[in-house]
Amino acid sequence: TEEENSSTPSHTSLISAQVSHKFHQARHLDSMVNHAKHLEAAHMATQGKTVTRFPPEPNGFLHLGHAKAMQLSFSVAEQEGGYTVLRMDDTNPANEHQTYIDSITDTVSWLGYKPKMTTHASDYFPQMYDLACQLIEKGKAYVDFQDQQTILQQREHMIESPYRSMPPQEALEHFEKMKNGFYNEGEAVLRLKIDMQHPLFVMRDMIAYRIKKQPHPRTGNQWIIYPTYDFTHCICDSLEFITYSLCTLEFENRRDSYFWLLEALDLYRPHVWEF
């Protein structure tokens, strides 16, 4: 009946309530707390609206898992009178193609969702490079010349890299050489100096930048160093002043590195909820 329908919560109301409930259960970290200046900047940028994002990597066609994430992000924003950003996480030119970018855009529209804007991680390549340089200057990042397998084994066994104590000025010079093509793929990476004794693998000096000498579907040959997912994800969320960063449970252990990086850069920190 009409009376019964009016008392039955809508699907989006249930989702919003579930998100609100989960926020109180999310693992707290001191690094996730915003300063007043961050909250003020976010309010000005969003006009106080709730902002979510749907950030697929354009390395294939969307599937049912994407549909779930898409539905949640768009529904929560709509329920709270806000909007959703469709962001292409295009940081790996080896696997990404314009065909997938076009297909993702078409599929989102076909499913009836209307993002307020479509952005690309590549839109922020200049800002992310500058932020990486800031980390180096603060002594929070260094260039590592070891091969991928050695770095992996050292991270697994909590062994520090011999390049970890590299002076900031030297690291800046090597990072610029990476950017300018002085090194080949696999010869150098930029790593964040976090905590090699941390129980979470992701916190053991994760890789922030690697060399990929392949044309990018949007930026062409402008860049040959590309930020990793763990470096890109949180920074893009912050620069776009995302209110709720909704992720699947597999990313729960990444909240530590997510907020470590934003705190290190003194950037706005979104709410993160894993579902």
Order of alpha helices (4+ residues) and beta strands (2+ residues): alpha-alpha-alpha-beta-alpha-beta-alpha-beta-alpha-beta-alpha-alpha-beta-beta-beta-alpha-beta-alpha-beta
